[in-house]
């Protein structure tokens, strides 16, 4: 039986990275706002309270999490490009998902945020050199250094992963239950 937390499977990164693979990841990142918007299209306010699994976040919380997470990813990208081996600041995703805006704001706000955020981020990513993608940062919750190639691969997967969770929620229609921390 597959893990309902990971409708597409868990994230895997295997270097070395080929240029074509990197371009695919960037194209997938570029498509996240449109894919998220399409996944949310036609949902009424009650549908936004559906959960992708028992104890998981609501569709609304997942949509806002994508914007929160990708905003942090852009900052991490910029830090890694402008500082030597910066240590990034993690954030408590579960706590952010319980903030008032994540529980009540229109999902369209996060889709719009992602549209403009990704417009800038994708310009930056497409202009980066091989050496730029090899730059590193330290994530205190991960083991050791991470490259920007790793970050780009992660966020290509991340967008696909959460769009799949929304599709899963639409199909499953799970209502109620307090959310648990999610990976």
Secondary structure, DSSP 8 states (H G I E B T S, - for coil): ---TT-TT------SS--HHHHHHHHHHHHHHHHHHHHHHTT--TTGGG-BSSTTS-BHHHHHHHHHHHHHHHHHHHHHHHHSSSEEE----HHHHHTSHHHHHS-HHHHHHHHHHHHHHHHHHHHT--HHHHT-EEEETTSSSEEEHHHHHHHHHHHHHHHHHHHHHHHHH-B---------
